Amino acid sequence: MGMVDVTEKPVIRREAETGGKITLSFETIEAIRKGGIKKGDPLAVAEVAAMNAAKQTHLLIPHCHQIPLDMVKVDFQVQDTGVEAGCKVRAQARTGVEMEALVGVTMALNTIWDMVKYLEKDVGGQYPDTRITDIRVVRKEKELDRINRI
């Protein structure tokens, strides 16, 4: 048991894109759109949180390799029923970066929840309708995949 030995694998360009969404009340969405969240802009803070989390994935998931990331890009789509988030990660590495992208998108959504939770709670302090769902790898690619398709 332990970390997979990737010593003999070539260093190639690797990329992964992930997505997920958080379901929020219409009132919360309107507050986001109007810049009315007490803690600040949840999307800007979530972007930074996602980048930091992606870079620290090896500290959070025990068997992940430490991968120096070349790029982390986070995007959001605010909709009437919630926010969709995406995280794209790229590196020159011996192993894939899908875990970094998954940790990034998950942290983005967790950060949004943290920043708007005071609006989402019901009178009992619960979150009856708030949900983080659909966390997924949208796409992963490595340089050899592109070469093999040519």
N, CA, C and O atoms as a GROMACS GRO file, in nm:
protein
  600
    1MET      N    1   0.084  -0.117   0.000
    1MET     CA    2   0.000   0.000   0.000
    1MET      C    3   0.089   0.124   0.000
    1MET      O    4   0.202   0.119   0.050
    2GLY      N    5   0.041   0.230  -0.054
    2GLY     CA    6   0.116   0.355  -0.055
    2GLY      C    7   0.095   0.429  -0.184
    2GLY      O    8   0.010   0.395  -0.266
    3MET      N    9   0.176   0.530  -0.200
    3MET     CA   10   0.170   0.614  -0.318
    3MET      C   11   0.217   0.534  -0.440
    3MET      O   12   0.313   0.458  -0.431
    4VAL      N   13   0.151   0.552  -0.553
    4VAL     CA   14   0.190   0.485  -0.676
    4VAL      C   15   0.323   0.542  -0.724
    4VAL      O   16   0.342   0.664  -0.726
    5ASP      N   17   0.415   0.455  -0.764
    5ASP     CA   18   0.546   0.498  -0.814
    5ASP      C   19   0.530   0.538  -0.960
    5ASP      O   20   0.501   0.454  -1.045
    6VAL      N   21   0.550   0.665  -0.990
    6VAL     CA   22   0.536   0.716  -1.127
    6VAL      C   23   0.672   0.751  -1.188
    6VAL      O   24   0.678   0.821  -1.289
    7THR      N   25   0.779   0.704  -1.127
    7THR     CA   26   0.914   0.738  -1.170
    7THR      C   27   0.936   0.714  -1.319
    7THR      O   28   0.997   0.797  -1.387
    8GLU      N   29   0.886   0.603  -1.370
    8GLU     CA   30   0.912   0.566  -1.510
    8GLU      C   31   0.815   0.630  -1.610
    8GLU      O   32   0.833   0.616  -1.731
    9LYS      N   33   0.714   0.697  -1.561
    9LYS     CA   34   0.618   0.761  -1.652
    9LYS      C   35   0.679   0.890  -1.707
    9LYS      O   36   0.752   0.959  -1.637
   10PRO      N   37   0.648   0.922  -1.833
   10PRO     CA   38   0.703   1.046  -1.890
   10PRO      C   39   0.633   1.171  -1.834
   10PRO      O   40   0.515   1.167  -1.799
   11VAL      N   41   0.706   1.279  -1.828
   11VAL     CA   42   0.648   1.408  -1.793
   11VAL      C   43   0.582   1.463  -1.919
   11VAL      O   44   0.650   1.493  -2.018
   12ILE      N   45   0.451   1.476  -1.915
   12ILE     CA   46   0.376   1.528  -2.030
   12ILE      C   47   0.272   1.629  -1.981
   12ILE      O   48   0.241   1.637  -1.862
   13ARG      N   49   0.219   1.704  -2.076
   13ARG     CA   50   0.113   1.800  -2.043
   13ARG      C   51  -0.015   1.724  -2.009
   13ARG      O   52  -0.057   1.634  -2.081
   14ARG      N   53  -0.074   1.762  -1.897
   14ARG     CA   54  -0.198   1.700  -1.850
   14ARG      C   55  -0.296   1.810  -1.812
   14ARG      O   56  -0.258   1.914  -1.759
   15GLU      N   57  -0.422   1.784  -1.840
   15GLU     CA   58  -0.524   1.885  -1.812
   15GLU      C   59  -0.651   1.814  -1.766
   15GLU      O   60  -0.683   1.704  -1.812
   16ALA      N   61  -0.723   1.877  -1.676
   16ALA     CA   62  -0.852   1.825  -1.631
   16ALA      C   63  -0.948   1.941  -1.607
   16ALA      O   64  -0.908   2.048  -1.561
   17GLU      N   65  -1.074   1.917  -1.640
   17GLU     CA   66  -1.181   2.014  -1.613
   17GLU      C   67  -1.287   1.944  -1.529
   17GLU      O   68  -1.324   1.830  -1.557
   18THR      N   69  -1.334   2.014  -1.427
   18THR     CA   70  -1.438   1.960  -1.340
   18THR      C   71  -1.552   2.061  -1.328
   18THR      O   72  -1.537   2.178  -1.363
   19GLY      N   73  -1.663   2.013  -1.279
   19GLY     CA   74  -1.778   2.101  -1.259
   19GLY      C   75  -1.859   2.057  -1.139
   19GLY      O   76  -1.843   1.946  -1.088
   20GLY      N   77  -1.946   2.145  -1.097
   20GLY     CA   78  -2.038   2.117  -0.988
   20GLY      C   79  -2.131   2.234  -0.971
   20GLY      O   80  -2.113   2.338  -1.034
   21LYS      N   81  -2.230   2.217  -0.885
   21LYS     CA   82  -2.322   2.330  -0.864
   21LYS      C   83  -2.369   2.334  -0.721
   21LYS      O   84  -2.369   2.234  -0.649
   22ILE      N   85  -2.410   2.453  -0.682
   22ILE     CA   86  -2.472   2.475  -0.552
   22ILE      C   87  -2.610   2.533  -0.577
   22ILE      O   88  -2.626   2.632  -0.650
   23THR      N   89  -2.710   2.472  -0.516
   23THR     CA   90  -2.848   2.519  -0.526
   23THR      C   91  -2.871   2.620  -0.414
   23THR      O   92  -2.845   2.591  -0.297
   24LEU      N   93  -2.921   2.736  -0.450
   24LEU     CA   94  -2.944   2.844  -0.354
   24LEU      C   95  -3.083   2.904  -0.378
   24LEU      O   96  -3.142   2.886  -0.484
   25SER      N   97  -3.133   2.974  -0.277
   25SER     CA   98  -3.262   3.040  -0.290
   25SER      C   99  -3.252   3.157  -0.389
   25SER      O  100  -3.144   3.211  -0.412
   26PHE      N  101  -3.365   3.194  -0.444
   26PHE     CA  102  -3.368   3.306  -0.537
   26PHE      C  103  -3.322   3.435  -0.467
   26PHE      O  104  -3.256   3.518  -0.529
   27GLU      N  105  -3.356   3.450  -0.340
   27GLU     CA  106  -3.316   3.570  -0.265
   27GLU      C  107  -3.162   3.576  -0.251
   27GLU      O  108  -3.102   3.683  -0.262
   28THR      N  109  -3.102   3.462  -0.228
   28THR     CA  110  -2.956   3.457  -0.218
   28THR      C  111  -2.892   3.490  -0.352
   28THR      O  112  -2.794   3.565  -0.358
   29ILE      N  113  -2.947   3.436  -0.458
   29ILE     CA  114  -2.895   3.464  -0.592
   29ILE      C  115  -2.905   3.614  -0.622
   29ILE      O  116  -2.812   3.673  -0.678
   30GLU      N  117  -3.016   3.674  -0.587
   30GLU     CA  118  -3.032   3.818  -0.609
   30GLU      C  119  -2.930   3.898  -0.528
   30GLU      O  120  -2.876   3.997  -0.577
   31ALA      N  121  -2.903   3.856  -0.406
   31ALA     CA  122  -2.802   3.924  -0.323
   31ALA      C  123  -2.663   3.911  -0.385
   31ALA      O  124  -2.585   4.006  -0.382
   32ILE      N  125  -2.632   3.796  -0.441
   32ILE     CA  126  -2.504   3.778  -0.510
   32ILE      C  127  -2.497   3.871  -0.629
   32ILE      O  128  -2.397   3.941  -0.648
   33ARG      N  129  -2.601   3.872  -0.710
   33ARG     CA  130  -2.603   3.956  -0.831
   33ARG      C  131  -2.592   4.105  -0.799
   33ARG      O  132  -2.532   4.180  -0.875
   34LYS      N  133  -2.649   4.147  -0.686
   34LYS     CA  134  -2.648   4.289  -0.650
   34LYS      C  135  -2.528   4.328  -0.564
   34LYS      O  136  -2.516   4.444  -0.524
   35GLY      N  137  -2.439   4.234  -0.535
   35GLY     CA  138  -2.324   4.264  -0.452
   35GLY      C  139  -2.361   4.286  -0.307
   35GLY      O  140  -2.296   4.365  -0.238
   36GLY      N  141  -2.465   4.217  -0.260
   36GLY     CA  142  -2.516   4.241  -0.126
   36GLY      C  143  -2.482   4.134  -0.023
   36GLY      O  144  -2.552   4.121   0.077
   37ILE      N  145  -2.376   4.057  -0.044
   37ILE     CA  146  -2.337   3.954   0.053
   37ILE      C  147  -2.245   4.019   0.156
   37ILE      O  148  -2.148   4.085   0.121
   38LYS      N  149  -2.277   3.999   0.285
   38LYS     CA  150  -2.205   4.066   0.395
   38LYS      C  151  -2.054   4.042   0.393
   38LYS      O  152  -1.977   4.134   0.421
   39LYS      N  153  -2.012   3.920   0.361
   39LYS     CA  154  -1.869   3.887   0.364
   39LYS      C  155  -1.794   3.934   0.240
   39LYS      O  156  -1.671   3.927   0.235
   40GLY      N  157  -1.866   3.983   0.139
   40GLY     CA  158  -1.802   4.028   0.015
   40GLY      C  159  -1.850   3.947  -0.103
   40GLY      O  160  -1.952   3.879  -0.096
   41ASP      N  161  -1.776   3.954  -0.210
   41ASP     CA  162  -1.812   3.886  -0.335
   41ASP      C  163  -1.778   3.737  -0.323
   41ASP      O  164  -1.660   3.700  -0.324
   42PRO      N  165  -1.880   3.650  -0.311
   42PRO     CA  166  -1.851   3.509  -0.292
   42PRO      C  167  -1.779   3.444  -0.411
   42PRO      O  168  -1.704   3.348  -0.393
   43LEU      N  169  -1.802   3.495  -0.531
   43LEU     CA  170  -1.738   3.435  -0.648
   43LEU      C  171  -1.588   3.468  -0.652
   43LEU      O  172  -1.507   3.383  -0.687
   44ALA      N  173  -1.552   3.589  -0.616
   44ALA     CA  174  -1.411   3.626  -0.613
   44ALA      C  175  -1.336   3.548  -0.505
   44ALA      O  176  -1.226   3.499  -0.528
   45VAL      N  177  -1.397   3.536  -0.388
   45VAL     CA  178  -1.334   3.462  -0.279
   45VAL      C  179  -1.327   3.313  -0.314
   45VAL      O  180  -1.226   3.248  -0.287
   46ALA      N  181  -1.432   3.260  -0.375
   46ALA     CA  182  -1.435   3.119  -0.413
   46ALA      C  183  -1.329   3.088  -0.520
   46ALA      O  184  -1.273   2.978  -0.521
   47GLU      N  185  -1.303   3.182  -0.608
   47GLU     CA  186  -1.199   3.162  -0.709
   47GLU      C  187  -1.062   3.144  -0.643
   47GLU      O  188  -0.988   3.052  -0.677
   48VAL      N  189  -1.030   3.231  -0.548
   48VAL     CA  190  -0.902   3.221  -0.478
   48VAL      C  191  -0.896   3.092  -0.396
   48VAL      O  192  -0.793   3.024  -0.393
   49ALA      N  193  -1.006   3.058  -0.329
   49ALA     CA  194  -1.011   2.934  -0.250
   49ALA      C  195  -0.987   2.812  -0.338
   49ALA      O  196  -0.915   2.720  -0.299
   50ALA      N  197  -1.047   2.810  -0.455
   50ALA     CA  198  -1.030   2.697  -0.548
   50ALA      C  199  -0.885   2.685  -0.594
   50ALA      O  200  -0.830   2.575  -0.600
   51MET      N  201  -0.824   2.797  -0.626
   51MET     CA  202  -0.684   2.793  -0.670
   51MET      C  203  -0.593   2.742  -0.559
   51MET      O  204  -0.506   2.658  -0.582
   52ASN      N  205  -0.613   2.794  -0.439
   52ASN     CA  206  -0.532   2.749  -0.325
   52ASN      C  207  -0.553   2.600  -0.298
   52ASN      O  208  -0.456   2.528  -0.273
   53ALA      N  209  -0.676   2.556  -0.301
   53ALA     CA  210  -0.706   2.415  -0.273
   53ALA      C  211  -0.645   2.323  -0.378
   53ALA      O  212  -0.586   2.220  -0.343
   54ALA      N  213  -0.657   2.359  -0.505
   54ALA     CA  214  -0.600   2.276  -0.611
   54ALA      C  215  -0.449   2.260  -0.592
   54ALA      O  216  -0.395   2.151  -0.610
   55LYS      N  217  -0.382   2.368  -0.554
   55LYS     CA  218  -0.237   2.362  -0.534
   55LYS      C  219  -0.198   2.281  -0.411
   55LYS      O  220  -0.083   2.237  -0.400
   56GLN      N  221  -0.291   2.261  -0.319
   56GLN     CA  222  -0.260   2.189  -0.196
   56GLN      C  223  -0.325   2.050  -0.188
   56GLN      O  224  -0.334   1.992  -0.080
   57THR      N  225  -0.369   1.998  -0.300
   57THR     CA  226  -0.439   1.870  -0.302
   57THR      C  227  -0.357   1.760  -0.237
   57THR      O  228  -0.412   1.676  -0.165
   58HIS      N  229  -0.228   1.759  -0.260
   58HIS     CA  230  -0.143   1.654  -0.203
   58HIS      C  231  -0.142   1.656  -0.050
   58HIS      O  232  -0.111   1.555   0.014
   59LEU      N  233  -0.176   1.769   0.010
   59LEU     CA  234  -0.184   1.777   0.155
   59LEU      C  235  -0.319   1.727   0.208
   59LEU      O  236  -0.331   1.692   0.325
   60LEU      N  237  -0.418   1.723   0.121
   60LEU     CA  238  -0.554   1.686   0.160
   60LEU      C  239  -0.589   1.541   0.130
   60LEU      O  240  -0.665   1.478   0.204
   61ILE      N  241  -0.533   1.487   0.023
   61ILE     CA  242  -0.561   1.349  -0.018
   61ILE      C  243  -0.429   1.272  -0.005
   61ILE      O  244  -0.336   1.297  -0.081
   62PRO      N  245  -0.422   1.181   0.089
   62PRO     CA  246  -0.294   1.119   0.127
   62PRO      C  247  -0.212   1.057   0.014
   62PRO      O  248  -0.089   1.068   0.017
   63HIS      N  249  -0.273   0.994  -0.084
   63HIS     CA  250  -0.193   0.925  -0.186
   63HIS      C  251  -0.171   1.008  -0.313
   63HIS      O  252  -0.118   0.956  -0.411
   64CYS      N  253  -0.210   1.133  -0.312
   64CYS     CA  254  -0.187   1.219  -0.428
   64CYS      C  255  -0.042   1.266  -0.431
   64CYS      O  256   0.018   1.295  -0.327
   65HIS      N  257   0.011   1.274  -0.551
   65HIS     CA  258   0.146   1.327  -0.569
   65HIS      C  259   0.142   1.479  -0.562
   65HIS      O  260   0.041   1.541  -0.592
   66GLN      N  261   0.253   1.536  -0.520
   66GLN     CA  262   0.265   1.682  -0.522
   66GLN      C  263   0.298   1.723  -0.665
   66GLN      O  264   0.403   1.688  -0.718
   67ILE      N  265   0.208   1.798  -0.726
   67ILE     CA  266   0.223   1.836  -0.867
   67ILE      C  267   0.230   1.988  -0.876
   67ILE      O  268   0.138   2.058  -0.834
   68PRO      N  269   0.340   2.040  -0.933
   68PRO     CA  270   0.344   2.185  -0.955
   68PRO      C  271   0.250   2.220  -1.071
   68PRO      O  272   0.271   2.177  -1.185
   69LEU      N  273   0.148   2.298  -1.042
   69LEU     CA  274   0.047   2.331  -1.142
   69LEU      C  275   0.090   2.451  -1.226
   69LEU      O  276   0.142   2.549  -1.173
   70ASP      N  277   0.067   2.440  -1.356
   70ASP     CA  278   0.097   2.550  -1.447
   70ASP      C  279  -0.019   2.649  -1.455
   70ASP      O  280   0.001   2.768  -1.481
   71MET      N  281  -0.141   2.598  -1.432
   71MET     CA  282  -0.258   2.684  -1.448
   71MET      C  283  -0.375   2.627  -1.369
   71MET      O  284  -0.399   2.506  -1.370
   72VAL      N  285  -0.447   2.716  -1.303
   72VAL     CA  286  -0.576   2.683  -1.243
   72VAL      C  287  -0.671   2.794  -1.284
   72VAL      O  288  -0.647   2.912  -1.256
   73LYS      N  289  -0.778   2.757  -1.352
   73LYS     CA  290  -0.878   2.856  -1.395
   73LYS      C  291  -1.013   2.815  -1.339
   73LYS      O  292  -1.054   2.700  -1.352
   74VAL      N  293  -1.080   2.910  -1.278
   74VAL     CA  294  -1.209   2.884  -1.216
   74VAL      C  295  -1.312   2.975  -1.281
   74VAL      O  296  -1.286   3.093  -1.304
   75ASP      N  297  -1.429   2.920  -1.312
   75ASP     CA  298  -1.535   3.003  -1.368
   75ASP      C  299  -1.668   2.970  -1.302
   75ASP      O  300  -1.687   2.862  -1.246
   76PHE      N  301  -1.758   3.066  -1.310
   76PHE     CA  302  -1.889   3.054  -1.246
   76PHE      C  303  -1.998   3.100  -1.341
   76PHE      O  304  -1.979   3.192  -1.420
   77GLN      N  305  -2.112   3.033  -1.331
   77GLN     CA  306  -2.232   3.077  -1.401
   77GLN      C  307  -2.342   3.091  -1.297
   77GLN      O  308  -2.387   2.993  -1.238
   78VAL      N  309  -2.384   3.216  -1.275
   78VAL     CA  310  -2.491   3.241  -1.179
   78VAL      C  311  -2.624   3.222  -1.252
   78VAL      O  312  -2.650   3.286  -1.354
   79GLN      N  313  -2.707   3.135  -1.197
   79GLN     CA  314  -2.837   3.106  -1.254
   79GLN      C  315  -2.944   3.138  -1.150
   79GLN      O  316  -2.911   3.167  -1.035
   80ASP      N  317  -3.068   3.134  -1.189
   80ASP     CA  318  -3.178   3.168  -1.096
   80ASP      C  319  -3.190   3.069  -0.980
   80ASP      O  320  -3.245   3.104  -0.876
   81THR      N  321  -3.141   2.948  -0.997
   81THR     CA  322  -3.155   2.846  -0.893
   81THR      C  323  -3.024   2.811  -0.822
   81THR      O  324  -3.022   2.726  -0.734
   82GLY      N  325  -2.915   2.876  -0.861
   82GLY     CA  326  -2.788   2.847  -0.796
   82GLY      C  327  -2.670   2.893  -0.879
   82GLY      O  328  -2.684   2.975  -0.970
   83VAL      N  329  -2.554   2.839  -0.846
   83VAL     CA  330  -2.430   2.874  -0.915
   83VAL      C  331  -2.363   2.747  -0.963
   83VAL      O  332  -2.344   2.652  -0.887
   84GLU      N  333  -2.327   2.746  -1.091
   84GLU     CA  334  -2.246   2.637  -1.146
   84GLU      C  335  -2.102   2.683  -1.144
   84GLU      O  336  -2.071   2.797  -1.180
   85ALA      N  337  -2.014   2.594  -1.102
   85ALA     CA  338  -1.871   2.625  -1.096
   85ALA      C  339  -1.794   2.528  -1.182
   85ALA      O  340  -1.833   2.412  -1.198
   86GLY      N  341  -1.684   2.576  -1.237
   86GLY     CA  342  -1.594   2.491  -1.314
   86GLY      C  343  -1.451   2.519  -1.272
   86GLY      O  344  -1.417   2.632  -1.236
   87CYS      N  345  -1.368   2.417  -1.277
   87CYS     CA  346  -1.227   2.433  -1.243
   87CYS      C  347  -1.145   2.357  -1.347
   87CYS      O  348  -1.166   2.238  -1.369
   88LYS      N  349  -1.053   2.428  -1.410
   88LYS     CA  350  -0.965   2.369  -1.512
   88LYS      C  351  -0.822   2.379  -1.459
   88LYS      O  352  -0.779   2.485  -1.414
   89VAL      N  353  -0.750   2.267  -1.466
   89VAL     CA  354  -0.613   2.260  -1.413
   89VAL      C  355  -0.522   2.203  -1.521
   89VAL      O  356  -0.560   2.111  -1.594
   90ARG      N  357  -0.401   2.259  -1.530
   90ARG     CA  358  -0.303   2.212  -1.628
   90ARG      C  359  -0.167   2.201  -1.560
   90ARG      O  360  -0.131   2.282  -1.475
   91ALA      N  361  -0.090   2.097  -1.600
   91ALA     CA  362   0.045   2.078  -1.547
   91ALA      C  363   0.128   1.996  -1.644
   91ALA      O  364   0.074   1.925  -1.730
   92GLN      N  365   0.257   2.006  -1.629
   92GLN     CA  366   0.352   1.915  -1.694
   92GLN      C  367   0.389   1.817  -1.584
   92GLN      O  368   0.459   1.853  -1.489
   93ALA      N  369   0.343   1.691  -1.596
   93ALA     CA  370   0.359   1.599  -1.484
   93ALA      C  371   0.361   1.454  -1.530
   93ALA      O  372   0.337   1.424  -1.647
   94ARG      N  373   0.391   1.365  -1.434
   94ARG     CA  374   0.392   1.221  -1.459
   94ARG      C  375   0.258   1.155  -1.428
   94ARG      O  376   0.236   1.038  -1.460
   95THR      N  377   0.169   1.230  -1.367
   95THR     CA  378   0.038   1.176  -1.328
   95THR      C  379  -0.068   1.284  -1.350
   95THR      O  380  -0.037   1.402  -1.358
   96GLY      N  381  -0.193   1.240  -1.359
   96GLY     CA  382  -0.302   1.330  -1.394
   96GLY      C  383  -0.336   1.432  -1.286
   96GLY      O  384  -0.293   1.422  -1.172
   97VAL      N  385  -0.414   1.531  -1.326
   97VAL     CA  386  -0.448   1.643  -1.238
   97VAL      C  387  -0.598   1.652  -1.211
   97VAL      O  388  -0.648   1.757  -1.171
   98GLU      N  389  -0.670   1.541  -1.231
   98GLU     CA  390  -0.814   1.546  -1.207
   98GLU      C  391  -0.847   1.564  -1.060
   98GLU      O  392  -0.948   1.628  -1.028
   99MET      N  393  -0.767   1.508  -0.970
   99MET     CA  394  -0.795   1.527  -0.827
   99MET      C  395  -0.777   1.674  -0.789
   99MET      O  396  -0.854   1.726  -0.708
  100GLU      N  397  -0.678   1.740  -0.845
  100GLU     CA  398  -0.657   1.883  -0.817
  100GLU      C  399  -0.776   1.965  -0.865
  100GLU      O  400  -0.821   2.057  -0.796
  101ALA      N  401  -0.828   1.930  -0.983
  101ALA     CA  402  -0.945   2.002  -1.035
  101ALA      C  403  -1.070   1.973  -0.952
  101ALA      O  404  -1.150   2.063  -0.928
  102LEU      N  405  -1.086   1.848  -0.907
  102LEU     CA  406  -1.201   1.814  -0.822
  102LEU      C  407  -1.195   1.885  -0.687
  102LEU      O  408  -1.296   1.937  -0.639
  103VAL      N  409  -1.078   1.888  -0.627
  103VAL     CA  410  -1.063   1.958  -0.499
  103VAL      C  411  -1.089   2.108  -0.520
  103VAL      O  412  -1.151   2.172  -0.436
  104GLY      N  413  -1.041   2.162  -0.631
  104GLY     CA  414  -1.064   2.304  -0.660
  104GLY      C  415  -1.211   2.340  -0.672
  104GLY      O  416  -1.257   2.435  -0.609
  105VAL      N  417  -1.284   2.265  -0.753
  105VAL     CA  418  -1.426   2.298  -0.773
  105VAL      C  419  -1.506   2.276  -0.645
  105VAL      O  420  -1.597   2.352  -0.614
  106THR      N  421  -1.471   2.173  -0.570
  106THR     CA  422  -1.541   2.147  -0.444
  106THR      C  423  -1.519   2.259  -0.344
  106THR      O  424  -1.612   2.302  -0.276
  107MET      N  425  -1.395   2.306  -0.334
  107MET     CA  426  -1.367   2.416  -0.241
  107MET      C  427  -1.434   2.545  -0.286
  107MET      O  428  -1.477   2.624  -0.202
  108ALA      N  429  -1.443   2.568  -0.415
  108ALA     CA  430  -1.514   2.687  -0.464
  108ALA      C  431  -1.660   2.684  -0.416
  108ALA      O  432  -1.711   2.785  -0.367
  109LEU      N  433  -1.724   2.570  -0.432
  109LEU     CA  434  -1.865   2.558  -0.391
  109LEU      C  435  -1.881   2.567  -0.240
  109LEU      O  436  -1.976   2.629  -0.192
  110ASN      N  437  -1.790   2.505  -0.164
  110ASN     CA  438  -1.795   2.516  -0.019
  110ASN      C  439  -1.778   2.661   0.027
  110ASN      O  440  -1.843   2.704   0.122
  111THR      N  441  -1.692   2.734  -0.042
  111THR     CA  442  -1.669   2.874  -0.006
  111THR      C  443  -1.792   2.959  -0.032
  111THR      O  444  -1.828   3.045   0.048
  112ILE      N  445  -1.858   2.934  -0.145
  112ILE     CA  446  -1.982   3.007  -0.173
  112ILE      C  447  -2.083   2.979  -0.062
  112ILE      O  448  -2.146   3.072  -0.011
  113TRP      N  449  -2.098   2.852  -0.025
  113TRP     CA  450  -2.192   2.817   0.082
  113TRP      C  451  -2.158   2.892   0.210
  113TRP      O  452  -2.246   2.951   0.273
  114ASP      N  453  -2.032   2.891   0.247
  114ASP     CA  454  -1.990   2.960   0.370
  114ASP      C  455  -2.026   3.109   0.366
  114ASP      O  456  -2.067   3.165   0.468
  115MET      N  457  -2.010   3.171   0.252
  115MET     CA  458  -2.032   3.315   0.245
  115MET      C  459  -2.179   3.355   0.242
  115MET      O  460  -2.214   3.468   0.276
  116VAL      N  461  -2.267   3.262   0.202
  116VAL     CA  462  -2.410   3.296   0.191
  116VAL      C  463  -2.496   3.220   0.291
  116VAL      O  464  -2.618   3.231   0.288
  117LYS      N  465  -2.435   3.144   0.379
  117LYS     CA  466  -2.513   3.055   0.467
  117LYS      C  467  -2.612   3.130   0.555
  117LYS      O  468  -2.718   3.077   0.588
  118TYR      N  469  -2.580   3.252   0.594
  118TYR     CA  470  -2.673   3.328   0.678
  118TYR      C  471  -2.804   3.358   0.605
  118TYR      O  472  -2.907   3.377   0.669
  119LEU      N  473  -2.801   3.360   0.472
  119LEU     CA  474  -2.923   3.382   0.393
  119LEU      C  475  -2.998   3.252   0.365
  119LEU      O  476  -3.118   3.254   0.337
  120GLU      N  477  -2.928   3.141   0.372
  120GLU     CA  478  -2.986   3.012   0.336
  120GLU      C  479  -3.052   2.940   0.453
  120GLU      O  480  -3.134   2.850   0.432
  121LYS      N  481  -3.018   2.977   0.576
  121LYS     CA  482  -3.072   2.908   0.693
  121LYS      C  483  -3.221   2.937   0.710
  121LYS      O  484  -3.269   3.046   0.682
  122ASP      N  485  -3.293   2.834   0.756
  122ASP     CA  486  -3.433   2.855   0.791
  122ASP      C  487  -3.441   2.900   0.937
  122ASP      O  488  -3.337   2.920   1.001
  123VAL      N  489  -3.560   2.916   0.991
  123VAL     CA  490  -3.576   2.965   1.128
  123VAL      C  491  -3.515   2.872   1.232
  123VAL      O  492  -3.483   2.915   1.342
  124GLY      N  493  -3.499   2.745   1.198
  124GLY     CA  494  -3.437   2.649   1.289
  124GLY      C  495  -3.287   2.637   1.271
  124GLY      O  496  -3.222   2.553   1.334
  125GLY      N  497  -3.230   2.722   1.183
  125GLY     CA  498  -3.086   2.718   1.159
  125GLY      C  499  -3.041   2.608   1.065
  125GLY      O  500  -2.922   2.577   1.057
  126GLN      N  501  -3.136   2.548   0.993
  126GLN     CA  502  -3.105   2.438   0.902
  126GLN      C  503  -3.099   2.489   0.757
  126GLN      O  504  -3.137   2.602   0.728
  127TYR      N  505  -3.052   2.403   0.668
  127TYR     CA  506  -3.040   2.436   0.526
  127TYR      C  507  -3.128   2.340   0.445
  127TYR      O  508  -3.077   2.248   0.382
  128PRO      N  509  -3.259   2.362   0.445
  128PRO     CA  510  -3.349   2.264   0.383
  128PRO      C  511  -3.336   2.253   0.231
  128PRO      O  512  -3.366   2.148   0.175
  129ASP      N  513  -3.292   2.357   0.164
  129ASP     CA  514  -3.289   2.355   0.018
  129ASP      C  515  -3.150   2.372  -0.041
  129ASP      O  516  -3.132   2.354  -0.162
  130THR      N  517  -3.051   2.407   0.038
  130THR     CA  518  -2.916   2.430  -0.012
  130THR      C  519  -2.849   2.296  -0.038
  130THR      O  520  -2.849   2.208   0.048
  131ARG      N  521  -2.792   2.281  -0.157
  131ARG     CA  522  -2.728   2.155  -0.195
  131ARG      C  523  -2.605   2.182  -0.281
  131ARG      O  524  -2.606   2.271  -0.365
  132ILE      N  525  -2.501   2.104  -0.259
  132ILE     CA  526  -2.389   2.097  -0.352
  132ILE      C  527  -2.403   1.964  -0.423
  132ILE      O  528  -2.407   1.858  -0.360
  133THR      N  529  -2.412   1.969  -0.556
  133THR     CA  530  -2.437   1.848  -0.634
  133THR      C  531  -2.355   1.847  -0.762
  133THR      O  532  -2.289   1.944  -0.798
  134ASP      N  533  -2.362   1.735  -0.828
  134ASP     CA  534  -2.307   1.718  -0.964
  134ASP      C  535  -2.157   1.744  -0.974
  134ASP      O  536  -2.109   1.792  -1.077
  135ILE      N  537  -2.082   1.713  -0.868
  135ILE     CA  538  -1.936   1.723  -0.876
  135ILE      C  539  -1.890   1.614  -0.973
  135ILE      O  540  -1.924   1.497  -0.956
  136ARG      N  541  -1.816   1.653  -1.074
  136ARG     CA  542  -1.778   1.557  -1.178
  136ARG      C  543  -1.654   1.602  -1.253
  136ARG      O  544  -1.620   1.720  -1.256
  137VAL      N  545  -1.587   1.503  -1.314
  137VAL     CA  546  -1.481   1.533  -1.409
  137VAL      C  547  -1.550   1.550  -1.544
  137VAL      O  548  -1.610   1.456  -1.596
  138VAL      N  549  -1.541   1.667  -1.599
  138VAL     CA  550  -1.602   1.697  -1.728
  138VAL      C  551  -1.513   1.645  -1.840
  138VAL      O  552  -1.562   1.592  -1.940
  139ARG      N  553  -1.381   1.661  -1.820
  139ARG     CA  554  -1.285   1.620  -1.924
  139ARG      C  555  -1.149   1.607  -1.862
  139ARG      O  556  -1.111   1.685  -1.775
  140LYS      N  557  -1.074   1.507  -1.907
  140LYS     CA  558  -0.933   1.499  -1.873
  140LYS      C  559  -0.857   1.461  -1.999
  140LYS      O  560  -0.907   1.386  -2.082
  141GLU      N  561  -0.739   1.514  -2.010
  141GLU     CA  562  -0.661   1.493  -2.131
  141GLU      C  563  -0.514   1.493  -2.097
  141GLU      O  564  -0.469   1.564  -2.007
  142LYS      N  565  -0.440   1.411  -2.170
  142LYS     CA  566  -0.295   1.416  -2.159
  142LYS      C  567  -0.238   1.427  -2.299
  142LYS      O  568  -0.302   1.389  -2.396
  143GLU      N  569  -0.117   1.478  -2.309
  143GLU     CA  570  -0.054   1.506  -2.437
  143GLU      C  571  -0.060   1.385  -2.530
  143GLU      O  572  -0.084   1.401  -2.650
  144LEU      N  573  -0.039   1.265  -2.479
  144LEU     CA  574  -0.042   1.145  -2.562
  144LEU      C  575  -0.178   1.121  -2.623
  144LEU      O  576  -0.187   1.070  -2.735
  145ASP      N  577  -0.286   1.157  -2.553
  145ASP     CA  578  -0.420   1.144  -2.607
  145ASP      C  579  -0.435   1.227  -2.735
  145ASP      O  580  -0.491   1.180  -2.834
  146ARG      N  581  -0.383   1.349  -2.732
  146ARG     CA  582  -0.392   1.436  -2.849
  146ARG      C  583  -0.308   1.380  -2.964
  146ARG      O  584  -0.350   1.384  -3.080
  147ILE      N  585  -0.189   1.330  -2.933
  147ILE     CA  586  -0.101   1.274  -3.035
  147ILE      C  587  -0.165   1.151  -3.099
  147ILE      O  588  -0.159   1.134  -3.221
  148ASN      N  589  -0.226   1.065  -3.020
  148ASN     CA  590  -0.288   0.944  -3.070
  148ASN      C  591  -0.409   0.970  -3.159
  148ASN      O  592  -0.443   0.886  -3.243
  149ARG      N  593  -0.475   1.084  -3.143
  149ARG     CA  594  -0.594   1.116  -3.225
  149ARG      C  595  -0.554   1.170  -3.361
  149ARG      O  596  -0.636   1.170  -3.452
  150ILE      N  597  -0.432   1.214  -3.377
  150ILE     CA  598  -0.388   1.275  -3.505
  150ILE      C  599  -0.366   1.169  -3.610
  150ILE      O  600  -0.329   1.200  -3.723
   0.00000   0.00000   0.00000
